[in-house]
Amino acid sequence: MFVDSHCHLNYKGLVEQESEVLERARAAGVGTMLNISTRESEWDAVIGLAERELGVWASVGIHPHEADQHGEITSEKLIEKSRNPRVIGIGETGLDYYYDYSDREQQKACFRQHIIAARETALPIIVHTRDAEEDTAQILSEEMEQGPYPGVIHCFTASADFARIALDLGLYISLSGIVTFKNAKDLQDIARTIPDDRLLIETDSPFLAPVPHRGKTCEPAFVSNTAQFLAQLKNVSVERLAGTSTKNFFNLFNKAKPNG
């Protein structure tokens, strides 16, 4: 069985065919999905789906693109919402300097509030970083000095140096369908070096469909394609990769229960 550690089931392209998407995922062996929120207005819908559907879990968070629209977000608000038994992670959050849709200082402040919530709840923080490695690493390191917290760098596309920093901090690394792309040789080299016990797999659906589905709307069923590619890359069986990445998910997101 596979786990999709990061998907957006409430996004356009998937929400209109919710039951069919879930049916296809389960038919492909994807028994667990973490449905990620990116703005406060999504929280209730994301949690509601997790409450209705076996094997679907929820996160609460504010994407860096949305930081300017959530200047009032506090760790307390995140902590309160995360008390729901179906909420198993904080995020996604982080820094995105590629688009700069939100002021960078506001992104940083929002990011730190999420880390505080992760530390207080012991729920993993789900980190988005794009073109912001230095500041992301600095904040993660500074906050870790204030007290440990669990977390994962989602949809990893950063450098080998950043991967080492994240691993040294005790964080996990999650790979999406990007790793299957022909122009992702550097990422593939990094993927080979990620310790087996720190690796997660995701789709980030409805985005980033892996080969052989490029150009299509991505969905959780496609996590099996990324797993097959990674198994070949790391020279292990798909069964072994599925087993270790699934174990890693439940070790990190330990509020979740298999088949729960």
PLY file of the C-alpha trace (Angstrom):
ply
format ascii 1.0
element vertex 260
property float x
property float y
property float z
element edge 259
property int vertex1
property int vertex2
end_header
0.00 0.00 0.00
1.14 3.54 -0.83
0.68 6.82 1.02
0.17 10.16 -0.70
1.69 12.41 1.92
0.56 15.68 0.30
-2.46 16.34 -1.93
-5.13 19.01 -2.38
-8.36 17.10 -2.81
-10.46 20.24 -2.43
-8.80 21.98 -5.40
-10.39 22.46 -8.81
-9.80 19.41 -10.97
-10.29 16.97 -8.10
-13.11 18.29 -5.93
-15.64 17.97 -8.77
-15.06 14.20 -8.94
-14.19 13.52 -5.34
-15.59 10.00 -5.05
-14.06 8.88 -8.35
-10.64 10.28 -7.40
-10.72 8.44 -4.09
-11.89 5.23 -5.77
-9.05 5.38 -8.31
-6.52 6.05 -5.55
-7.63 3.05 -3.55
-7.66 0.86 -6.65
-4.02 1.89 -7.23
-3.10 0.82 -3.70
-3.10 4.28 -2.15
-4.70 3.63 1.21
-3.75 6.86 2.97
-3.88 10.47 1.80
-3.01 13.69 3.63
-5.26 16.48 2.35
-3.44 19.79 2.75
-4.95 23.20 3.43
-3.43 26.45 2.21
-5.77 29.13 3.60
-8.07 29.43 6.60
-11.21 29.41 4.47
-10.37 25.83 3.41
-9.90 24.38 6.87
-13.46 23.23 7.52
-13.83 21.63 4.08
-10.47 19.85 4.32
-11.28 18.54 7.79
-14.82 17.63 6.73
-13.54 15.36 3.96
-11.19 13.67 6.42
-14.09 13.10 8.78
-16.17 11.49 6.01
-13.57 9.36 4.27
-11.54 6.49 5.68
-7.83 6.89 5.05
-8.03 10.64 4.39
-6.39 12.97 6.92
-6.16 16.75 7.16
-3.73 19.56 7.85
-4.32 23.19 8.87
-2.07 25.93 7.58
-1.45 29.01 5.49
0.57 28.79 2.27
3.22 31.52 1.89
1.31 32.85 -1.11
-1.56 33.58 1.29
0.47 35.16 4.10
-0.56 38.75 3.31
-4.22 37.74 3.54
-3.70 36.14 6.95
-1.84 38.78 8.91
-3.88 37.84 11.97
-2.86 34.17 11.96
-1.44 33.01 15.27
-0.04 29.79 16.65
-3.00 29.71 19.05
-5.49 29.64 16.18
-3.57 26.83 14.50
-3.30 24.89 17.74
-7.03 25.23 18.45
-8.02 23.93 15.01
-5.47 21.11 15.17
-7.26 19.60 18.17
-9.63 17.91 15.75
-8.73 14.19 15.74
-8.48 14.16 11.93
-5.88 16.95 11.81
-2.39 15.42 11.81
-0.14 18.20 10.47
0.53 21.95 10.49
0.82 23.56 7.08
1.58 23.89 4.40
3.65 26.92 5.27
7.06 28.32 4.48
8.65 30.80 2.08
8.17 31.36 -1.64
10.37 34.03 -3.20
9.78 32.80 -6.76
6.37 34.42 -7.05
6.54 36.82 -4.08
2.76 36.90 -3.88
3.12 37.96 -0.23
5.54 40.29 1.51
8.65 38.36 2.54
8.63 39.59 6.13
4.99 38.58 6.47
5.84 35.15 5.03
8.57 34.76 7.65
6.30 35.81 10.50
3.56 33.44 9.37
6.08 30.61 8.98
7.33 31.08 12.55
3.78 30.98 13.95
3.32 27.59 12.28
6.56 26.29 13.75
5.47 27.39 17.21
2.21 25.49 16.70
4.10 22.42 15.53
6.35 22.57 18.58
3.43 22.98 20.97
1.30 20.21 19.44
4.12 17.86 18.34
2.36 17.71 14.96
4.72 17.83 11.97
5.15 21.09 10.11
4.73 20.78 6.33
7.26 23.12 4.71
7.04 24.74 1.28
10.21 26.48 0.07
10.96 27.90 -3.36
13.88 30.18 -4.20
14.22 30.83 -0.47
16.67 28.21 0.76
18.86 30.48 2.87
16.03 32.11 4.79
14.12 28.84 5.14
17.19 27.09 6.55
17.85 29.98 8.92
14.32 30.00 10.31
14.16 26.22 10.64
17.52 26.20 12.46
16.76 29.16 14.73
13.40 27.71 15.72
14.88 24.26 16.33
17.24 25.90 18.85
14.15 27.15 20.70
12.88 23.59 21.04
12.53 20.55 18.79
9.63 20.01 16.43
8.93 17.41 13.71
8.50 18.24 10.07
8.88 17.51 6.38
10.13 19.48 3.40
7.35 18.83 0.93
7.76 18.61 -2.86
11.53 18.82 -2.46
13.30 20.61 -5.34
16.06 22.38 -3.42
19.83 21.85 -3.37
21.88 19.02 -1.91
23.16 21.45 0.74
19.62 22.27 1.82
18.76 18.57 1.92
21.67 17.99 4.31
20.54 20.85 6.53
16.99 19.50 6.66
18.16 15.97 7.44
20.57 17.24 10.11
17.63 19.01 11.75
15.78 15.69 11.87
13.27 16.59 9.16
11.90 14.29 6.48
12.02 14.91 2.73
9.05 14.27 0.45
9.41 13.81 -3.30
6.72 14.53 -5.86
6.28 13.62 -9.51
8.91 16.23 -10.41
11.57 13.61 -9.70
10.32 11.64 -12.73
10.82 14.53 -15.16
13.59 14.23 -17.74
15.07 17.59 -16.75
15.28 16.67 -13.05
18.72 15.00 -13.07
20.01 17.02 -10.11
16.94 16.13 -8.06
17.32 12.48 -9.03
20.92 12.53 -7.79
19.76 13.97 -4.47
16.93 11.42 -4.26
19.46 8.60 -4.37
21.13 10.00 -1.23
18.02 10.48 0.92
18.10 7.91 3.73
15.39 5.28 3.38
14.02 6.13 6.83
13.49 9.84 5.97
11.76 9.55 2.59
8.12 10.31 1.87
6.27 10.33 -1.47
3.54 12.72 -2.57
1.62 13.92 -5.59
0.88 17.56 -4.65
-2.16 16.87 -6.80
-3.79 18.35 -8.79
-0.34 19.63 -9.81
2.87 18.02 -11.09
1.59 14.78 -12.58
4.49 12.31 -12.90
5.61 10.52 -16.02
3.69 8.91 -17.78
0.81 11.26 -16.88
2.46 14.62 -17.61
-0.01 17.18 -18.85
-2.92 15.56 -17.04
-4.59 16.63 -13.82
-2.58 14.91 -11.12
-4.37 12.77 -8.54
-3.36 10.57 -5.58
-3.45 7.37 -7.65
-0.37 8.63 -9.48
1.79 8.36 -6.36
2.35 4.75 -7.41
4.10 5.95 -10.59
6.48 8.13 -8.59
7.13 5.21 -6.25
7.96 2.93 -9.17
10.39 5.48 -10.58
12.07 6.01 -7.21
12.39 2.28 -6.64
14.32 1.95 -9.90
16.39 5.03 -9.05
17.35 3.62 -5.65
17.67 0.05 -6.93
15.10 -1.44 -4.57
11.80 -3.19 -5.12
8.60 -1.17 -5.32
7.28 -3.23 -2.42
10.22 -2.24 -0.26
9.93 1.43 -1.17
6.20 1.39 -0.52
6.75 -0.28 2.83
9.47 2.05 4.06
7.79 5.25 2.87
4.50 4.16 4.46
6.27 3.35 7.73
7.98 6.73 7.60
4.68 8.52 7.12
3.13 6.97 10.20
6.31 7.51 12.22
6.24 11.20 11.37
2.48 11.80 11.34
1.98 9.62 14.38
-1.44 11.02 15.20
-2.71 9.17 12.14
-3.59 5.49 12.31
-3.22 3.03 9.43
-6.64 2.33 7.90
-8.03 5.01 10.17
0 1
1 2
2 3
3 4
4 5
5 6
6 7
7 8
8 9
9 10
10 11
11 12
12 13
13 14
14 15
15 16
16 17
17 18
18 19
19 20
20 21
21 22
22 23
23 24
24 25
25 26
26 27
27 28
28 29
29 30
30 31
31 32
32 33
33 34
34 35
35 36
36 37
37 38
38 39
39 40
40 41
41 42
42 43
43 44
44 45
45 46
46 47
47 48
48 49
49 50
50 51
51 52
52 53
53 54
54 55
55 56
56 57
57 58
58 59
59 60
60 61
61 62
62 63
63 64
64 65
65 66
66 67
67 68
68 69
69 70
70 71
71 72
72 73
73 74
74 75
75 76
76 77
77 78
78 79
79 80
80 81
81 82
82 83
83 84
84 85
85 86
86 87
87 88
88 89
89 90
90 91
91 92
92 93
93 94
94 95
95 96
96 97
97 98
98 99
99 100
100 101
101 102
102 103
103 104
104 105
105 106
106 107
107 108
108 109
109 110
110 111
111 112
112 113
113 114
114 115
115 116
116 117
117 118
118 119
119 120
120 121
121 122
122 123
123 124
124 125
125 126
126 127
127 128
128 129
129 130
130 131
131 132
132 133
133 134
134 135
135 136
136 137
137 138
138 139
139 140
140 141
141 142
142 143
143 144
144 145
145 146
146 147
147 148
148 149
149 150
150 151
151 152
152 153
153 154
154 155
155 156
156 157
157 158
158 159
159 160
160 161
161 162
162 163
163 164
164 165
165 166
166 167
167 168
168 169
169 170
170 171
171 172
172 173
173 174
174 175
175 176
176 177
177 178
178 179
179 180
180 181
181 182
182 183
183 184
184 185
185 186
186 187
187 188
188 189
189 190
190 191
191 192
192 193
193 194
194 195
195 196
196 197
197 198
198 199
199 200
200 201
201 202
202 203
203 204
204 205
205 206
206 207
207 208
208 209
209 210
210 211
211 212
212 213
213 214
214 215
215 216
216 217
217 218
218 219
219 220
220 221
221 222
222 223
223 224
224 225
225 226
226 227
227 228
228 229
229 230
230 231
231 232
232 233
233 234
234 235
235 236
236 237
237 238
238 239
239 240
240 241
241 242
242 243
243 244
244 245
245 246
246 247
247 248
248 249
249 250
250 251
251 252
252 253
253 254
254 255
255 256
256 257
257 258
258 259
